[in-house]
Amino acid sequence: LAFLMAHDSDSFNRWEAAQDLSTRVLLERLGRPPEARLSQSELGLVGAFRKVLSEPTLDGSIKALTLRLPSEELLAQALEPVDPDAIHQARRSLTRELAAALRDELTETYMHNRLGGDAVEKAEVDRRRIKNCALRYLVSLEEPDTVALAAAQFDEATGMTDYEAAFASLVDIDGPETERAIDAFHERAAGEPLVLDKWFRMQAMASSPTVFERVVALSRHPDFNLANPNRARSLLYAFAAGNPLGFHRKDGAAYRFVGEKIVELDAINPQVAARIVASFNQWKRYEPARSALMKAELERIGSHSRISKDVSEIVERALQG
């Protein structure tokens, strides 16, 4: 797989080999201590990543896709019971190890593609994609100089693609640069509802350790309106369906928070509430403690005296398996 990823003449085959190899490596890492030495598979993956980064025949878009690790949601599909913390730790540690091993190559890739316009021509799109892929890996190291790259790009970006990419990298970590970027993005989004939706959604999907507390605070933000379907989806659905780390907290606080918002939203917009409650559907597949907490929250939602048919049908089917 590493050889195919590094050398196959068909770019789709390279991407497929990368996804297969990365998935196997990540599943092997589950339960291993972060400081464990790299396995042969992991060393092969590092070498293949290096080859892809330096391959002149691949465009930036193909490179970015090939170097993207499988999502935590995809990894969870291969496991039962699912332990979201273990999956996140495995993916985070591999990301950081790849970034550390390939720091020089990633930095060179970023700097080589740093300057350019915001045009939609293929060459410019390719340049931005590989640049922002390299940036995401570098920022995962959480070192002052790599975080500074994202902060500088955020400040200097003239187009939304680079602006969002830098913001997404910064909200995954906690620090003064993160808070400054959040405030600046909000100021820029003033009067632009769709941009403001992005502001809520990107924070809700961040992998920061404090993401749940941030989401709770955002639900009380003056610009958050539960009656606005787009705004409700951008925060609550993005968090429940798109952030396994935050939603599946061990203490069940996120389940309770989302459940309460579902009941509140159900009285306003049952269709959106039903979409969000579906995030609990796979409760049986999780490890016992989380499974019990999710089931209890479904039962609590279903027992509400004025629950809509839209939500109750989803809850009943989930509980019946």
C-alpha positions in Angstrom: 0.0 0.0 0.0 2.8 2.4 0.8 4.4 1.6 -2.5 1.2 2.2 -4.4 0.6 5.4 -2.6 4.1 6.6 -3.5 4.4 5.4 -7.1 1.1 4.3 -8.7 0.7 6.1 -12.1 -3.1 6.4 -11.4 -3.8 9.3 -9.0 -7.1 7.6 -7.8 -5.2 4.4 -6.9 -2.7 6.5 -5.0 -5.5 8.2 -3.0 -7.2 4.8 -2.4 -4.0 3.2 -1.2 -3.4 6.2 1.1 -6.9 5.9 2.7 -6.5 2.1 3.2 -3.0 2.4 4.6 -3.9 5.3 6.9 -7.0 3.5 8.2 -5.0 0.4 9.0 -2.3 2.5 10.8 -4.9 4.4 12.8 -6.7 1.3 13.8 -3.4 -0.3 14.9 -2.7 2.7 17.1 -5.8 2.4 19.2 -4.9 1.8 22.8 -1.1 2.3 22.2 0.6 5.0 24.2 1.4 8.2 22.2 5.1 7.8 22.9 5.4 4.3 21.4 7.9 4.0 18.6 6.7 4.1 15.0 5.7 0.7 13.5 6.8 -0.5 10.1 3.4 0.5 8.7 3.8 4.0 10.1 7.3 4.4 8.7 6.0 3.3 5.4 3.2 5.9 5.6 5.7 8.6 6.4 7.8 7.6 3.4 4.8 7.6 1.1 3.7 11.0 2.4 7.1 12.4 1.7 7.0 11.0 -1.9 3.5 12.5 -2.5 4.6 15.9 -1.3 7.6 15.9 -3.6 5.9 14.4 -6.7 5.9 16.9 -9.5 3.4 15.0 -11.6 0.6 15.4 -9.0 -1.3 18.6 -8.8 -2.0 20.3 -5.4 -5.6 19.2 -5.2 -4.7 15.5 -5.6 -1.8 15.8 -3.1 -4.1 17.4 -0.5 -6.7 14.7 -0.9 -4.1 11.9 -0.8 -2.6 13.4 2.4 -5.9 13.8 4.2 -6.2 11.2 7.0 -9.6 9.3 7.3 -12.1 11.2 9.6 -12.9 10.1 13.1 -16.5 9.3 11.9 -15.1 7.0 9.2 -12.8 5.2 11.6 -15.7 4.7 14.0 -17.6 2.7 11.3 -14.9 0.1 11.5 -15.2 -0.4 15.3 -17.7 -1.8 17.8 -17.9 -0.8 20.5 -16.8 2.7 19.6 -14.5 4.7 21.9 -14.4 8.3 20.6 -11.5 9.3 22.9 -9.3 6.5 21.6 -10.1 7.3 18.0 -9.3 11.0 18.5 -6.1 10.3 20.3 -4.9 7.9 17.6 -5.7 10.4 14.8 -4.3 13.4 16.7 -1.0 11.6 17.6 -0.5 10.3 14.0 -1.1 13.8 12.6 1.5 15.3 14.9 4.0 12.5 14.2 3.6 13.0 10.4 3.9 16.7 10.9 7.1 16.3 13.0 8.7 13.8 10.6 7.9 15.8 7.5 8.2 19.3 9.0 10.9 20.4 6.5 8.9 19.2 3.5 5.6 20.6 4.8 7.2 24.0 5.5 8.8 24.0 2.0 5.4 23.1 0.5 3.7 25.9 2.4 6.2 28.6 1.6 6.4 27.6 -2.1 2.6 27.9 -2.4 2.1 30.8 0.0 1.8 33.6 -2.5 -0.8 33.9 -5.2 -4.2 35.2 -6.0 -7.8 34.2 -5.2 -8.7 33.3 -8.8 -10.8 30.2 -9.5 -8.5 28.9 -12.2 -7.4 25.3 -11.5 -3.7 26.2 -10.9 -4.7 28.6 -8.1 -7.2 26.2 -6.6 -4.6 23.5 -6.5 -2.0 25.8 -5.0 -4.4 26.9 -2.2 -5.4 23.3 -1.4 -2.0 21.9 -0.9 -0.8 25.0 0.9 -3.7 24.8 3.4 -3.2 21.0 3.8 0.4 21.7 4.8 -0.7 24.4 7.1 -3.1 22.2 9.0 -0.4 19.6 9.6 2.1 22.2 10.8 -0.3 23.9 13.2 -1.0 20.5 14.8 2.5 20.7 16.3 1.2 23.7 18.3 4.6 25.4 18.2 4.9 29.2 18.2 6.4 29.4 14.7 3.8 27.1 13.2 0.9 28.8 14.9 2.3 32.1 13.7 2.0 30.9 10.1 -1.7 30.4 10.6 -2.1 33.7 12.4 -0.3 35.5 9.6 -2.4 33.9 6.9 -5.5 34.7 8.8 -4.5 38.4 9.0 -3.3 38.6 5.4 -5.9 36.5 3.5 -7.9 38.3 0.9 -10.1 35.4 0.0 -12.4 33.2 2.1 -10.7 29.9 1.3 -7.4 30.9 2.9 -9.2 32.8 5.6 -11.3 29.8 6.6 -8.4 27.4 6.4 -6.3 29.5 8.8 -9.3 30.0 11.1 -10.0 26.2 11.1 -6.4 25.5 12.1 -6.5 28.1 14.9 -9.8 27.0 16.5 -8.4 23.5 16.9 -6.0 24.8 19.5 -6.5 27.0 22.5 -4.4 30.2 22.8 -4.4 34.0 22.4 -4.2 33.6 18.6 -7.4 31.6 18.7 -9.4 34.2 20.7 -8.1 37.0 18.5 -9.1 35.1 15.3 -12.6 34.4 16.7 -13.2 38.0 17.5 -11.8 39.2 14.1 -13.9 36.7 12.2 -17.1 37.7 14.0 -16.4 41.4 13.3 -15.9 40.6 9.6 -19.1 38.5 9.5 -21.2 41.4 10.8 -24.3 41.8 8.6 -23.5 38.7 6.6 -25.8 35.8 7.9 -24.1 33.1 5.8 -20.7 34.1 6.9 -21.9 34.2 10.5 -23.2 30.7 10.1 -19.7 29.6 9.1 -18.4 31.3 12.2 -20.7 29.2 14.4 -20.2 26.0 12.5 -16.4 26.0 12.4 -16.2 26.6 16.1 -18.7 23.8 16.8 -16.6 21.3 14.8 -13.2 22.3 16.2 -11.2 19.6 18.0 -10.2 21.9 20.8 -10.4 20.3 24.3 -12.7 23.1 25.4 -15.0 22.9 22.4 -18.1 21.9 24.5 -17.7 24.9 26.8 -17.4 27.1 23.7 -20.5 25.6 22.1 -22.5 26.2 25.3 -21.3 29.8 25.3 -22.2 30.2 21.7 -25.7 29.0 22.3 -26.1 32.1 24.5 -24.4 34.5 22.0 -26.5 37.5 20.9 -26.2 36.3 17.3 -27.5 32.8 18.0 -31.2 32.4 17.4 -32.8 28.9 17.8 -35.7 30.0 15.6 -33.3 30.5 12.7 -33.0 27.1 11.0 -29.6 27.8 9.5 -28.2 29.1 12.7 -29.6 26.1 14.7 -28.0 23.7 12.2 -24.7 25.6 12.1 -24.2 25.2 15.8 -26.2 22.3 17.2 -26.3 19.9 14.2 -22.6 20.7 13.4 -21.6 19.9 16.9 -23.8 16.8 17.4 -23.2 15.2 14.0 -19.8 16.5 13.1 -17.7 16.6 16.4 -17.3 13.1 17.9 -14.8 14.4 20.4 -17.0 17.1 21.8 -20.4 15.4 21.5 -19.3 12.1 23.1 -17.9 13.5 26.3 -17.5 10.8 28.9 -19.6 12.7 31.5 -22.6 12.9 29.1 -22.9 16.7 29.6 -23.0 17.2 25.8 -25.8 14.6 25.4 -27.8 16.4 28.0 -27.1 19.9 26.5 -28.1 18.8 23.0 -31.1 16.9 24.3 -32.4 20.0 26.1 -31.9 22.1 22.9 -33.7 19.5 20.8 -36.8 19.7 23.1 -36.7 23.5 23.0 -36.2 23.6 19.2 -38.9 21.0 18.7 -41.6 23.5 19.7 -40.3 25.9 17.0 -39.1 23.7 14.1 -39.8 19.9 14.5 -38.0 19.1 11.2 -34.7 20.6 12.3 -35.1 19.1 15.8 -35.6 15.6 14.2 -32.5 16.0 12.1 -30.4 16.8 15.2 -31.9 14.0 17.4 -30.8 11.5 14.7 -27.2 12.1 16.1 -28.2 9.7 18.9 -29.3 6.9 16.5 -26.1 4.8 16.8 -26.2 4.7 20.6 -25.9 0.9 20.7 -22.5 0.9 18.9 -20.7 2.9 21.6 -18.9 1.6 24.7 -21.3 0.7 27.6 -21.0 4.0 29.6 -21.7 6.3 26.7 -24.3 3.9 25.3 -26.3 4.0 28.5 -26.1 7.8 28.7 -27.3 8.2 25.1 -30.1 5.8 25.6 -31.2 7.7 28.7 -31.2 11.0 26.8 -33.3 9.5 24.0 -35.8 8.2 26.6 -35.9 11.7 28.3 -36.5 13.4 24.9 -39.2 10.9 24.0 -41.0 11.3 27.4 -41.6 15.0 26.9 -45.3 15.6 27.0 -45.4 17.8 23.9 -42.8 16.1 21.7 -43.6 16.3 18.0 -44.3 13.4 15.7 -41.2 14.2 13.7 -38.9 13.8 16.7 -40.9 11.0 18.4 -40.6 8.7 15.4 -36.9 9.1 15.2 -36.6 8.5 19.0 -38.8 5.4 18.9 -37.0 3.8 16.0 -33.6 4.5 17.6 -34.7 2.9 20.9 -36.1 -0.1 19.1 -32.9 -0.6 17.2 
